[in-house]
């Protein structure tokens, strides 16, 4: 025989409070016959009589009084908890965990953080910056950020920014000493500042012009995973640096760095925010998705 469930206890409490089967049935929206049967079943499962009832009155037994005193507060707590959980559908709150590679954090997410938290003060952001690939579901993240070629097929993905492009830069001092490369393969004869992924892999530099793809693996005078260090080294004339344009905009404007091989650096799609496909998207994530979409609409109008 099955144990009593919450619905059985709801029926008991409704009758115990109203002391009237018909009124209790109306309150919990069941028929009188169904309510009466559930109450009889509950008593049989417990092995005790909970109520003495006649055609005119309902009175709790000692066992009924004891059960009501313990169960009624517990059911109120359960109801309050369910109401709070349902409320989360309407109010964006709680912690939102996002995993993203450092360039996406620096250039795309960072400018969003302040305005988003101001718009949704009940949301707490937890952004983890790492270059390695992570299974966001098993690692406990709500969403991740990656570029299109690295997205899993079973994920929902939305553009997080407009197009980006890599740029190749060097300081005027370096170019005065070593000359200016005119073709990507010329980099093989230059000192370069390279980056290595957390996996230990150092990918070839890729260039494309008019459908022609060129890959080169130039010598690295400096290998670093720190953007600040790489920038400092490039400014100080240590070598040629290939990086995202967002890191060097000000240095190019001021002339501290010079852009090279510009016709070989075609724009590409920016990063995507991706998350598991599911019907109930967490409210904090839904708020961030809407925030991103609104920002892209504003930028398109601007």
Backbone as JSON, one array per atom type, in Angstrom:
{
  "sequence": "XXXXXXXXXXXXXXXXXXXXXXXXXXXXXXXXXXXXXXXXXXXXXXXXXXXXXXXXXXXXXXXXXXXXXXXXXXXXXXXXXXXXXXXXXXXXXXXXXXXXXXXXXXXXXXXXXXXXXXXXXXXXXXXXXXXXXXXXXXXXXXXXXXXXXXXXXXXXXXXXXXXXXXXXXXXXXXXXXXXXXXXXXXXXXXXXXXXXXXXXXXXXXXXXXXXXXXXXXXXXXXXXXXXXXXXXXXXXXXXXXXXXXXXXXXXXXXXXXXXXXXXXXXXXXXXXXXXXXXXXXXXXXXXXXXXXXXXXXXXXXX",
  "N": [[0.85, -1.2, 0.0], [0.54, 2.2, -0.84], [2.37, 5.06, 0.44], [0.99, 7.95, 2.18], [0.47, 10.92, 0.22], [1.26, 14.38, -0.7], [-1.12, 15.43, -1.68], [-3.1, 13.92, -0.45], [-2.74, 14.78, 2.17], [-3.32, 17.48, 1.88], [-6.07, 17.34, 1.39], [-6.97, 16.32, 3.85], [-6.21, 18.44, 5.63], [-7.75, 20.55, 4.58], [-10.39, 19.71, 5.1], [-10.22, 19.46, 7.87], [-9.83, 22.1, 8.68], [-12.11, 23.5, 7.76], [-14.15, 21.96, 8.69], [-16.16, 20.91, 7.18], [-17.26, 19.04, 4.56], [-18.25, 19.73, 2.0], [-17.56, 22.45, 1.7], [-14.8, 22.27, 1.92], [-14.23, 20.74, -0.33], [-14.87, 22.55, -2.36], [-12.93, 24.5, -1.87], [-10.49, 23.22, -2.51], [-10.99, 22.38, -5.01], [-12.11, 19.86, -5.86], [-14.3, 17.03, -6.26], [-16.94, 16.24, -3.89], [-17.27, 13.54, -3.39], [-14.8, 12.47, -4.27], [-13.07, 13.73, -2.48], [-13.99, 12.66, -0.04], [-13.4, 9.95, -0.44], [-10.59, 9.99, -0.65], [-9.92, 10.79, 1.92], [-10.86, 8.6, 3.44], [-9.16, 6.64, 2.39], [-6.7, 7.63, 3.3], [-6.96, 7.33, 6.07], [-7.12, 4.55, 6.23], [-4.58, 3.83, 5.32], [-2.99, 4.9, 7.32], [-3.98, 3.61, 9.49], [-5.55, 4.54, 11.55], [-8.38, 6.37, 12.88], [-9.11, 9.57, 11.79], [-11.07, 11.48, 11.83], [-14.3, 12.06, 13.2], [-17.34, 11.81, 11.74], [-20.57, 12.97, 10.93], [-23.77, 13.36, 9.33], [-24.16, 15.97, 9.83], [-21.97, 17.13, 11.14], [-18.39, 17.47, 11.66], [-15.7, 16.2, 13.41], [-12.47, 16.3, 14.82], [-10.45, 13.53, 15.72], [-8.28, 12.49, 18.44], [-5.94, 11.63, 17.22], [-6.28, 12.91, 14.78], [-6.15, 15.62, 15.53], [-3.48, 15.74, 16.36], [-2.13, 15.14, 13.96], [-2.95, 17.31, 12.36], [-1.77, 19.48, 13.74], [0.92, 19.08, 13.25], [1.2, 18.76, 10.49], [-0.06, 20.91, 9.11], [1.52, 23.37, 9.42], [3.81, 22.5, 8.05], [2.86, 22.06, 5.46], [2.21, 24.68, 4.79], [4.78, 25.77, 4.67], [5.8, 24.31, 2.5], [4.08, 25.25, 0.48], [4.78, 27.97, 0.47], [7.44, 27.76, -0.38], [7.11, 26.7, -2.97], [5.74, 28.82, -4.16], [7.74, 30.76, -4.12], [9.61, 29.61, -5.85], [8.11, 29.53, -8.23], [7.91, 32.25, -8.59], [10.41, 32.9, -9.49], [10.28, 32.62, -12.18], [9.41, 35.0, -13.13], [10.97, 37.06, -12.1], [14.21, 38.0, -12.67], [16.82, 36.57, -11.06], [19.37, 35.43, -8.75], [22.36, 33.38, -9.27], [24.38, 33.63, -12.17], [26.34, 31.69, -14.16], [29.04, 31.83, -16.33], [31.21, 30.61, -18.79], [34.09, 31.56, -20.53], [36.45, 32.37, -23.16], [39.53, 34.24, -22.66], [39.86, 36.55, -24.53], [37.18, 37.05, -25.31], [36.07, 37.67, -22.87], [37.53, 39.99, -22.16], [37.04, 41.81, -24.32], [34.37, 41.67, -25.1], [32.47, 40.73, -23.11], [33.21, 42.21, -20.81], [32.51, 45.04, -21.21], [29.77, 44.74, -20.98], [29.09, 43.97, -18.42], [28.75, 45.89, -16.23], [26.46, 47.55, -17.1], [24.55, 45.44, -17.35], [24.32, 44.35, -14.75], [23.36, 46.57, -13.46], [20.88, 46.83, -14.67], [19.69, 44.46, -13.88], [19.55, 44.0, -10.84], [19.22, 41.89, -9.02], [20.59, 39.74, -9.91], [23.53, 37.78, -9.78], [26.73, 37.67, -11.16], [28.95, 35.17, -12.3], [31.77, 34.82, -13.8], [33.97, 32.87, -15.54], [37.15, 32.86, -16.83], [38.86, 31.22, -19.26], [41.0, 29.55, -21.56], [40.85, 26.93, -22.46], [38.78, 24.2, -23.7], [35.6, 23.56, -22.35], [33.19, 21.41, -20.9], [30.28, 22.74, -20.47], [27.94, 21.92, -19.22], [28.51, 19.66, -17.53], [30.38, 20.92, -15.95], [28.95, 22.74, -14.54], [28.11, 25.22, -15.51], [25.93, 27.87, -16.61], [25.98, 28.91, -19.13], [28.13, 29.35, -22.02], [30.87, 30.86, -23.84], [31.96, 30.9, -27.11], [33.69, 30.69, -30.27], [32.26, 30.32, -33.57], [33.19, 27.96, -34.95], [33.77, 26.2, -32.97], [31.49, 25.38, -31.65], [29.19, 23.16, -30.12], [26.85, 20.9, -31.64], [24.45, 20.43, -30.34], [23.74, 22.63, -28.92], [22.14, 25.75, -28.14], [22.78, 28.78, -29.77], [23.66, 32.2, -29.79], [24.56, 35.26, -31.43], [27.11, 37.16, -29.91], [28.45, 39.47, -30.34], [29.37, 41.87, -32.9], [31.15, 41.45, -36.08], [34.64, 40.52, -35.84], [38.21, 41.05, -36.1], [41.51, 39.82, -36.72], [44.58, 41.48, -36.17], [47.82, 42.39, -37.33], [50.59, 43.63, -35.75], [53.25, 45.94, -34.98], [55.87, 47.77, -33.37], [57.02, 51.08, -34.3], [59.76, 51.27, -33.84], [60.67, 48.59, -33.92], [60.09, 47.98, -36.61], [61.77, 49.75, -37.91], [64.21, 48.65, -37.39], [64.02, 45.99, -38.35], [62.55, 45.87, -40.67], [59.61, 45.78, -42.83], [57.12, 43.32, -43.06], [55.71, 41.99, -46.08], [54.21, 39.91, -46.92], [52.43, 37.11, -45.5], [54.23, 34.91, -45.23], [56.62, 36.16, -44.89], [56.85, 36.56, -42.21], [58.21, 34.46, -41.16], [60.82, 35.16, -41.06], [61.02, 36.92, -39.01], [60.99, 38.19, -35.61], [58.51, 37.07, -33.4], [55.61, 37.55, -31.35], [53.92, 35.25, -29.58], [51.05, 33.19, -28.67], [50.13, 30.63, -26.37], [47.81, 28.03, -25.92], [45.92, 26.85, -23.03], [45.94, 24.13, -23.19], [48.4, 23.57, -24.11], [48.9, 23.76, -26.76], [50.1, 25.57, -29.57], [48.8, 27.33, -31.97], [49.07, 27.55, -35.58], [49.5, 30.68, -37.32], [46.9, 32.12, -39.14], [46.02, 33.36, -42.33], [44.07, 35.14, -44.73], [43.17, 36.0, -48.04], [41.17, 37.06, -50.62], [40.09, 34.48, -50.91], [42.34, 32.89, -50.75], [44.15, 30.94, -48.58], [46.59, 31.11, -46.09], [48.88, 29.58, -43.96], [51.13, 29.99, -41.31], [53.97, 29.28, -39.24], [55.64, 31.04, -37.39], [58.83, 31.87, -35.84], [58.98, 32.19, -32.28], [59.74, 34.84, -30.36], [58.77, 35.61, -27.95], [56.59, 33.84, -25.86], [53.41, 33.93, -24.55], [50.58, 33.87, -22.38], [49.37, 36.01, -21.41], [47.69, 38.93, -22.04], [48.33, 41.57, -21.39], [51.1, 41.48, -20.96], [51.98, 40.7, -23.51], [51.16, 42.91, -25.03], [52.74, 44.93, -23.87], [55.27, 44.02, -24.57], [55.13, 44.2, -27.38], [54.82, 46.97, -27.72], [57.27, 47.75, -26.77], [58.94, 46.96, -28.76], [59.67, 44.28, -29.06], [58.85, 42.4, -30.91], [56.74, 41.15, -33.63], [53.24, 41.15, -33.4], [50.31, 39.23, -33.5], [46.99, 39.78, -33.0], [43.68, 40.29, -31.6], [41.73, 42.96, -32.93], [40.51, 44.62, -31.06], [42.2, 44.88, -28.89], [44.23, 46.63, -29.53], [43.42, 49.06, -30.51], [43.64, 51.76, -29.5], [46.42, 52.04, -29.38], [47.09, 51.87, -32.06], [45.84, 54.16, -33.06], [47.28, 56.15, -31.8], [49.76, 55.78, -32.88], [51.65, 54.31, -31.63], [51.78, 51.67, -32.23], [52.0, 49.92, -35.35], [50.0, 48.92, -38.06], [50.12, 45.88, -39.89], [50.2, 43.84, -42.88], [47.52, 44.21, -43.63], [45.67, 43.7, -45.69], [45.52, 40.98, -45.63], [44.06, 40.22, -43.48], [41.1, 39.37, -42.9], [37.76, 40.17, -41.79], [35.87, 38.26, -39.33], [33.22, 36.24, -37.95], [32.06, 37.26, -34.76], [32.22, 36.18, -31.25], [29.99, 33.66, -29.86], [27.26, 33.35, -27.6], [26.44, 30.47, -25.9], [24.24, 27.81, -24.9], [22.59, 25.06, -23.16], [19.99, 23.35, -24.91], [16.77, 23.68, -23.82], [13.51, 23.61, -22.29], [12.75, 25.24, -20.05], [14.44, 27.91, -19.56], [16.82, 29.2, -17.28], [15.87, 32.03, -15.29], [17.8, 34.12, -14.87], [19.64, 33.67, -16.9], [17.95, 33.95, -19.12], [17.39, 36.65, -18.87], [19.92, 37.72, -19.45], [20.28, 36.87, -22.08], [18.22, 38.32, -23.33], [19.18, 40.86, -22.8], [21.54, 40.93, -24.32], [20.43, 40.66, -26.88], [18.91, 43.03, -27.05], [20.97, 44.9, -26.95], [22.3, 44.41, -29.35], [20.33, 45.17, -31.14], [20.17, 47.9, -30.6], [22.73, 48.69, -31.41], [22.55, 48.11, -34.12], [20.64, 49.93, -34.97], [22.02, 52.24, -34.41]],
  "CA": [[0.0, 0.0, 0.0], [1.39, 3.38, -0.99], [2.39, 6.03, 1.53], [0.22, 9.17, 1.9], [1.2, 11.96, -0.49], [0.87, 15.74, -0.32], [-2.52, 15.68, -2.03], [-3.9, 13.33, 0.63], [-2.63, 15.65, 3.34], [-4.07, 18.69, 1.56], [-7.48, 17.02, 1.59], [-7.21, 16.23, 5.29], [-6.13, 19.77, 6.24], [-8.9, 21.34, 4.12], [-11.57, 19.29, 5.86], [-10.0, 19.76, 9.29], [-9.97, 23.54, 8.92], [-13.47, 23.97, 7.49], [-15.09, 21.05, 9.35], [-17.28, 20.78, 6.26], [-16.76, 18.36, 3.37], [-18.6, 20.45, 0.78], [-16.76, 23.67, 1.63], [-13.41, 21.87, 1.67], [-14.16, 20.31, -1.73], [-14.85, 23.76, -3.18], [-11.64, 25.18, -1.66], [-9.37, 22.57, -3.2], [-11.46, 22.12, -6.37], [-12.36, 18.46, -6.16], [-15.67, 16.65, -5.92], [-17.12, 15.8, -2.51], [-17.04, 12.09, -3.34], [-13.36, 12.24, -4.37], [-12.49, 14.17, -1.22], [-14.34, 11.69, 0.99], [-12.67, 8.72, -0.7], [-9.18, 10.22, -0.3], [-9.81, 10.82, 3.38], [-10.98, 7.21, 3.9], [-7.92, 5.95, 2.02], [-5.64, 8.11, 4.2], [-7.15, 6.69, 7.38], [-6.78, 3.13, 6.1], [-3.12, 3.68, 5.22], [-2.4, 5.22, 8.62], [-4.48, 2.65, 10.47], [-6.23, 5.25, 12.65], [-9.43, 7.29, 12.46], [-8.69, 10.97, 11.95], [-12.25, 12.33, 12.02], [-15.62, 11.51, 13.42], [-18.23, 12.65, 10.96], [-21.98, 12.63, 10.77], [-24.33, 14.14, 8.23], [-24.23, 17.39, 10.22], [-20.78, 17.67, 11.79], [-17.09, 16.81, 11.51], [-14.87, 16.48, 14.58], [-11.18, 15.61, 14.77], [-10.07, 12.65, 16.82], [-6.98, 12.87, 19.03], [-4.94, 11.43, 16.16], [-6.48, 13.97, 13.79], [-5.62, 16.87, 16.09], [-2.02, 15.64, 16.33], [-1.67, 15.24, 12.57], [-3.17, 18.68, 11.9], [-0.81, 20.39, 14.37], [2.25, 18.9, 12.68], [1.19, 18.81, 9.04], [-0.5, 22.2, 8.57], [2.66, 24.3, 9.23], [4.72, 21.97, 7.03], [2.26, 22.33, 4.15], [2.37, 26.12, 4.52], [6.17, 25.98, 4.24], [5.92, 23.78, 1.14], [3.39, 26.2, -0.4], [5.61, 29.19, 0.34], [8.62, 27.43, -1.2], [6.68, 26.57, -4.36], [5.44, 30.16, -4.64], [9.01, 31.44, -4.37], [10.2, 29.04, -7.07], [7.33, 30.03, -9.36], [8.22, 33.66, -8.76], [11.66, 33.04, -10.22], [9.99, 32.7, -13.61], [9.07, 36.37, -13.48], [12.02, 37.98, -11.66], [15.56, 37.5, -12.91], [17.59, 36.63, -9.82], [20.26, 34.31, -8.53], [23.7, 33.41, -9.85], [24.54, 33.24, -13.57], [27.72, 31.27, -14.37], [29.41, 31.84, -17.74], [32.6, 30.27, -19.1], [34.44, 32.25, -21.77], [37.89, 32.57, -23.38], [39.94, 35.58, -22.22], [39.54, 37.68, -25.42], [35.76, 37.35, -25.25], [35.83, 38.35, -21.59], [38.13, 41.33, -22.2], [36.57, 42.71, -25.37], [32.93, 41.61, -25.33], [31.7, 40.64, -21.88], [33.56, 43.26, -19.84], [31.69, 46.24, -21.33], [28.37, 44.44, -20.69], [28.86, 43.58, -17.03], [28.18, 46.98, -15.45], [25.08, 47.85, -17.49], [23.66, 44.32, -17.08], [24.07, 44.26, -13.3], [22.51, 47.72, -13.11], [19.53, 46.54, -15.15], [19.16, 43.3, -13.15], [20.3, 44.03, -9.57], [19.08, 40.67, -8.24], [21.42, 38.71, -10.53], [24.97, 37.78, -9.48], [27.48, 37.07, -12.26], [30.17, 34.38, -12.02], [32.37, 34.64, -15.12], [35.26, 32.18, -15.48], [37.9, 33.11, -18.05], [39.87, 30.2, -19.55], [41.11, 29.31, -22.99], [40.58, 25.54, -22.78], [37.39, 23.85, -23.95], [34.96, 23.05, -21.14], [31.81, 20.94, -21.0], [29.63, 23.67, -19.54], [26.9, 21.24, -18.45], [29.11, 18.89, -16.44], [31.14, 21.83, -15.08], [28.03, 23.54, -13.76], [27.9, 26.57, -16.05], [24.65, 28.11, -17.28], [26.24, 29.24, -20.54], [29.53, 29.53, -22.37], [31.14, 31.73, -24.99], [32.94, 30.32, -28.02], [33.55, 31.09, -31.66], [31.37, 29.42, -34.29], [33.74, 26.67, -35.36], [33.94, 25.33, -31.8], [30.21, 25.18, -30.99], [28.58, 21.83, -30.23], [25.63, 20.93, -32.43], [23.25, 20.33, -29.51], [23.61, 23.85, -28.13], [21.53, 26.96, -28.7], [23.82, 29.8, -29.84], [23.25, 33.52, -30.29], [25.73, 36.14, -31.59], [27.37, 38.0, -28.74], [29.0, 40.74, -30.8], [29.52, 41.97, -34.34], [32.38, 40.84, -36.61], [35.95, 40.88, -35.29], [39.3, 40.7, -37.01], [42.87, 39.82, -36.19], [45.49, 42.45, -36.76], [49.25, 42.14, -37.11], [51.13, 44.94, -35.38], [54.62, 46.05, -34.46], [56.22, 49.15, -33.04], [57.87, 51.74, -35.3], [61.16, 50.94, -33.55], [60.96, 47.26, -34.44], [60.08, 48.01, -38.08], [62.96, 50.47, -38.36], [65.34, 47.73, -37.26], [63.88, 44.69, -39.01], [61.81, 45.96, -41.92], [58.16, 45.55, -42.8], [56.71, 42.15, -43.86], [54.73, 42.29, -47.12], [53.43, 38.69, -47.12], [52.45, 36.32, -44.26], [55.41, 34.05, -45.12], [57.75, 36.98, -44.45], [56.93, 36.49, -40.75], [59.15, 33.4, -40.81], [62.13, 35.79, -40.87], [60.87, 37.97, -37.99], [60.67, 37.82, -34.23], [57.07, 37.2, -33.2], [55.03, 37.36, -30.02], [52.92, 34.2, -29.81], [50.24, 32.76, -27.52], [49.93, 29.19, -26.26], [46.58, 27.7, -25.2], [46.12, 26.12, -21.78], [46.2, 22.73, -23.54], [49.8, 23.47, -24.53], [48.97, 23.9, -28.21], [50.33, 26.89, -30.14], [48.29, 27.18, -33.32], [49.64, 28.36, -36.66], [48.81, 31.92, -37.66], [46.17, 31.94, -40.39], [45.73, 34.59, -43.08], [43.26, 34.87, -45.91], [42.92, 37.12, -48.95], [40.53, 36.66, -51.87], [39.92, 33.03, -50.95], [43.62, 32.21, -50.58], [44.46, 30.73, -47.17], [48.01, 30.88, -45.82], [49.2, 29.29, -42.57], [52.56, 30.07, -41.02], [54.37, 29.0, -37.86], [56.87, 31.82, -37.26], [59.55, 31.71, -34.57], [58.43, 32.99, -31.18], [60.69, 35.48, -29.45], [58.08, 35.59, -26.66], [55.33, 33.1, -25.77], [52.72, 34.39, -23.36], [49.12, 33.79, -22.35], [48.9, 37.24, -20.78], [47.56, 39.98, -23.05], [49.05, 42.76, -20.95], [52.52, 41.27, -21.21], [52.2, 40.72, -24.96], [51.03, 44.3, -25.46], [53.92, 45.66, -23.42], [56.4, 43.58, -25.39], [54.98, 44.76, -28.72], [55.11, 48.4, -27.62], [58.71, 47.92, -26.51], [59.71, 46.56, -29.93], [60.2, 42.93, -28.94], [58.51, 41.57, -32.06], [55.46, 41.34, -34.31], [52.17, 40.52, -32.6], [49.0, 39.03, -34.14], [46.01, 39.78, -31.92], [42.38, 40.86, -31.98], [41.82, 44.42, -33.1], [40.03, 45.34, -29.89], [43.26, 45.11, -27.9], [45.27, 47.58, -29.96], [42.81, 50.21, -31.17], [44.22, 53.02, -29.04], [47.84, 52.08, -29.75], [47.16, 52.16, -33.49], [45.47, 55.56, -33.25], [48.36, 57.03, -31.31], [50.99, 55.52, -33.63], [52.57, 53.5, -30.83], [51.89, 50.43, -33.0], [51.7, 50.08, -36.78], [49.3, 47.75, -38.57], [50.82, 45.21, -40.98], [49.49, 42.79, -43.61], [46.11, 44.52, -43.43], [44.83, 43.07, -46.71], [45.47, 39.55, -45.35], [43.32, 40.02, -42.22], [39.68, 39.58, -43.18], [36.88, 40.04, -40.61], [35.19, 36.98, -39.12], [32.13, 36.35, -36.98], [32.46, 37.37, -33.36], [31.88, 35.03, -30.41], [28.59, 33.34, -29.61], [26.83, 32.85, -26.3], [25.75, 29.21, -26.14], [23.67, 27.2, -23.7], [21.86, 23.83, -23.51], [18.61, 23.48, -25.39], [15.81, 23.19, -22.84], [12.29, 24.42, -22.31], [12.77, 26.25, -19.0], [15.73, 28.59, -19.42], [16.88, 29.9, -16.0], [15.52, 33.44, -15.46], [18.97, 34.99, -14.98], [20.18, 33.48, -18.26], [17.0, 34.56, -20.04], [17.6, 38.1, -18.8], [21.17, 38.05, -20.14], [20.01, 36.68, -23.51], [17.44, 39.48, -23.77], [20.07, 42.03, -22.72], [22.42, 40.86, -25.49], [19.62, 40.93, -28.07], [18.58, 44.45, -27.05], [22.18, 45.64, -27.28], [22.57, 44.27, -30.79], [19.34, 45.99, -31.84], [20.58, 49.3, -30.45], [23.91, 48.92, -32.26], [22.12, 48.09, -35.52], [19.97, 51.22, -35.25], [23.02, 53.3, -34.35]],
  "C": [[0.88, 1.24, 0.0], [1.3, 4.3, 0.23], [1.52, 7.24, 1.18], [1.09, 10.19, 1.16], [0.66, 13.33, -0.1], [-0.6, 16.02, -0.62], [-3.46, 15.09, -0.97], [-3.9, 14.25, 1.85], [-3.34, 16.98, 3.11], [-5.57, 18.49, 1.8], [-7.8, 17.0, 3.08], [-7.21, 17.62, 5.94], [-7.32, 20.63, 5.83], [-10.16, 21.0, 4.9], [-11.43, 19.66, 7.33], [-10.2, 21.24, 9.6], [-11.42, 24.01, 8.77], [-14.52, 23.19, 8.27], [-16.36, 20.86, 8.5], [-16.75, 20.2, 4.95], [-17.03, 19.16, 2.1], [-17.74, 21.7, 0.62], [-15.3, 23.34, 1.31], [-13.24, 21.45, 0.21], [-14.09, 21.5, -2.67], [-13.49, 24.44, -3.08], [-10.52, 24.54, -2.46], [-9.78, 22.04, -4.58], [-11.47, 20.63, -6.72], [-13.82, 18.17, -5.82], [-15.75, 16.18, -4.48], [-16.83, 14.31, -2.4], [-15.55, 11.76, -3.41], [-12.68, 12.61, -3.07], [-12.75, 13.13, -0.13], [-13.57, 10.39, 0.82], [-11.2, 8.86, -0.32], [-8.99, 10.2, 1.21], [-9.93, 9.42, 3.96], [-9.72, 6.42, 3.59], [-6.77, 6.33, 2.95], [-5.76, 7.43, 5.56], [-6.78, 5.21, 7.32], [-5.27, 2.93, 6.04], [-2.44, 3.96, 6.56], [-2.84, 4.24, 9.7], [-5.15, 3.29, 11.66], [-7.34, 6.12, 12.06], [-8.98, 8.71, 12.77], [-9.86, 11.89, 12.26], [-13.46, 11.48, 12.37], [-16.59, 12.39, 12.67], [-19.64, 12.05, 10.92], [-22.49, 13.45, 9.6], [-24.33, 15.62, 8.54], [-22.92, 17.96, 10.74], [-19.54, 16.83, 11.49], [-16.25, 17.19, 12.72], [-13.59, 15.65, 14.48], [-11.03, 14.69, 15.97], [-8.75, 13.15, 17.4], [-5.88, 12.71, 17.99], [-5.04, 12.51, 15.1], [-5.92, 15.3, 14.25], [-4.09, 16.87, 16.04], [-1.5, 15.82, 14.91], [-1.82, 16.67, 12.05], [-2.12, 19.63, 12.47], [0.58, 20.27, 13.76], [2.27, 19.13, 11.18], [0.86, 20.19, 8.5], [0.66, 23.18, 8.41], [3.61, 23.82, 8.13], [4.16, 22.23, 5.63], [2.33, 23.81, 3.79], [3.78, 26.41, 4.03], [6.39, 25.48, 2.81], [5.27, 24.73, 0.15], [4.19, 27.46, -0.62], [6.81, 28.93, -0.55], [8.24, 27.33, -2.67], [6.35, 27.93, -4.96], [6.71, 30.94, -4.97], [9.66, 30.93, -5.65], [9.44, 29.51, -8.3], [7.65, 31.5, -9.63], [9.5, 33.89, -9.52], [11.43, 33.11, -11.72], [9.82, 34.14, -14.06], [10.19, 37.36, -13.14], [13.38, 37.34, -11.89], [16.38, 37.67, -11.63], [18.49, 35.41, -9.73], [21.58, 34.46, -9.27], [23.69, 32.9, -11.29], [26.0, 32.95, -13.82], [28.0, 31.13, -15.86], [30.89, 31.51, -17.87], [32.95, 30.88, -20.44], [35.95, 32.36, -21.92], [38.27, 34.01, -23.04], [39.63, 36.71, -23.21], [38.06, 38.05, -25.41], [35.4, 38.06, -23.96], [36.3, 39.8, -21.67], [37.38, 42.29, -23.13], [35.06, 42.75, -25.53], [32.13, 41.62, -24.03], [31.96, 41.8, -20.93], [32.72, 44.52, -19.99], [30.21, 46.01, -20.99], [28.08, 44.32, -19.2], [28.18, 44.68, -16.22], [26.75, 47.3, -15.82], [24.11, 46.71, -17.18], [23.32, 44.24, -15.6], [23.22, 45.44, -12.82], [21.07, 47.46, -13.52], [18.87, 45.4, -14.37], [19.9, 43.16, -11.81], [20.2, 42.76, -8.74], [19.86, 39.49, -8.83], [22.87, 38.88, -10.1], [25.69, 37.05, -10.61], [28.71, 36.33, -11.74], [30.77, 34.03, -13.37], [33.77, 34.04, -14.95], [35.94, 32.33, -16.83], [38.98, 32.04, -18.21], [39.84, 29.86, -21.02], [40.8, 27.88, -23.39], [39.1, 25.29, -22.98], [36.81, 23.15, -22.72], [33.57, 22.54, -21.48], [31.01, 21.75, -19.99], [28.56, 22.98, -18.7], [27.5, 20.5, -17.26], [29.88, 19.78, -15.48], [30.24, 22.79, -14.32], [27.83, 24.97, -14.23], [26.52, 26.67, -16.69], [24.85, 28.34, -18.77], [27.74, 29.35, -20.75], [29.65, 30.48, -23.54], [32.23, 31.07, -25.82], [32.71, 30.9, -29.42], [32.86, 29.97, -32.44], [31.92, 28.05, -34.6], [33.89, 25.7, -34.19], [32.64, 25.05, -31.06], [29.7, 23.76, -31.19], [27.23, 21.95, -30.91], [24.37, 20.95, -31.57], [23.05, 21.55, -28.63], [22.84, 24.92, -28.89], [22.59, 28.05, -28.67], [23.25, 31.09, -30.4], [24.5, 34.4, -30.42], [25.88, 37.05, -30.38], [27.91, 39.36, -29.14], [28.97, 40.77, -32.33], [30.81, 41.32, -34.8], [33.63, 41.36, -35.9], [36.99, 40.59, -36.35], [40.62, 40.68, -36.25], [43.66, 40.92, -36.89], [46.92, 42.03, -36.44], [49.9, 43.49, -36.88], [52.58, 44.82, -34.93], [54.89, 47.51, -34.17], [57.05, 49.77, -34.16], [59.34, 51.41, -35.09], [61.53, 49.58, -34.12], [61.04, 47.3, -35.97], [61.28, 48.75, -38.64], [64.18, 49.56, -38.33], [65.24, 46.52, -38.17], [63.16, 44.75, -40.35], [60.36, 45.53, -41.78], [57.81, 44.33, -43.65], [55.63, 42.53, -44.87], [53.81, 41.1, -47.38], [53.48, 37.87, -45.83], [53.69, 35.45, -44.11], [56.66, 34.83, -44.72], [57.92, 36.92, -42.93], [57.9, 35.42, -40.29], [60.55, 33.96, -40.56], [62.08, 36.9, -39.82], [60.71, 37.36, -36.61], [59.17, 38.04, -34.01], [56.7, 36.96, -31.73], [53.85, 36.43, -30.18], [52.17, 33.88, -28.51], [50.11, 31.25, -27.55], [48.66, 28.96, -25.45], [46.9, 26.91, -23.94], [46.37, 24.64, -22.02], [47.65, 22.49, -23.93], [50.0, 23.66, -26.02], [49.24, 25.36, -28.59], [49.97, 26.8, -31.62], [49.07, 28.04, -34.33], [48.85, 29.66, -36.8], [48.17, 31.75, -39.04], [45.85, 33.28, -41.03], [44.93, 34.22, -44.32], [43.06, 36.14, -46.72], [42.36, 36.57, -50.24], [40.44, 35.14, -52.01], [41.19, 32.24, -50.78], [43.97, 32.14, -49.09], [45.94, 30.4, -47.01], [48.19, 30.66, -44.32], [50.71, 29.35, -42.38], [52.8, 29.8, -39.54], [55.69, 29.71, -37.59], [57.56, 31.58, -35.92], [59.0, 32.66, -33.51], [59.57, 33.53, -30.32], [60.12, 35.52, -28.04], [56.82, 34.77, -26.8], [54.66, 33.49, -24.47], [51.22, 34.17, -23.49], [48.51, 35.05, -21.76], [48.88, 38.37, -21.8], [48.32, 41.24, -22.66], [50.54, 42.66, -21.21], [52.83, 41.33, -22.7], [52.12, 42.14, -25.51], [52.27, 45.1, -25.1], [55.14, 45.31, -24.28], [56.33, 44.15, -26.8], [55.3, 46.25, -28.72], [56.6, 48.67, -27.45], [59.57, 47.41, -27.66], [60.28, 45.17, -29.89], [59.88, 42.05, -30.14], [57.16, 41.94, -32.65], [54.4, 40.52, -33.59], [50.89, 40.43, -33.43], [47.97, 38.89, -33.03], [44.7, 40.33, -32.42], [42.45, 42.38, -31.98], [41.39, 45.2, -31.87], [41.11, 45.64, -28.86], [44.17, 46.28, -28.27], [44.71, 48.83, -30.63], [43.46, 51.53, -30.79], [45.68, 53.15, -29.45], [48.01, 52.38, -31.23], [46.82, 53.62, -33.77], [46.6, 56.5, -32.88], [49.65, 56.86, -32.11], [52.0, 54.71, -32.86], [52.79, 52.13, -31.48], [51.46, 50.7, -34.43], [51.05, 48.79, -37.27], [50.0, 47.21, -39.81], [49.89, 44.19, -41.66], [47.97, 42.98, -43.55], [45.21, 43.82, -44.43], [44.75, 41.55, -46.55], [44.63, 39.23, -44.09], [41.85, 40.34, -42.43], [38.84, 39.41, -41.91], [36.24, 38.65, -40.54], [34.11, 37.19, -38.05], [32.68, 36.4, -35.56], [32.0, 36.17, -32.55], [30.37, 34.87, -30.24], [28.4, 32.97, -28.14], [26.07, 31.56, -26.57], [25.31, 28.58, -24.83], [22.86, 25.98, -24.11], [20.45, 24.14, -23.97], [17.67, 22.87, -24.35], [14.62, 24.12, -22.8], [12.34, 25.54, -21.27], [14.18, 26.83, -18.85], [15.75, 29.33, -18.09], [16.63, 31.4, -16.19], [16.72, 34.36, -15.62], [19.6, 34.88, -16.37], [19.26, 34.11, -19.29], [17.17, 36.08, -20.05], [18.85, 38.51, -19.56], [21.0, 37.91, -21.65], [19.24, 37.88, -24.06], [18.29, 40.74, -23.78], [20.99, 42.08, -23.94], [21.64, 41.23, -26.75], [19.26, 42.41, -28.17], [19.79, 45.29, -27.44], [22.5, 45.57, -28.76], [21.57, 45.09, -31.61], [19.71, 47.47, -31.78], [21.77, 49.62, -31.36], [23.53, 48.96, -33.73], [21.43, 49.4, -35.9], [20.97, 52.35, -35.27], [23.91, 53.31, -35.55]]
}
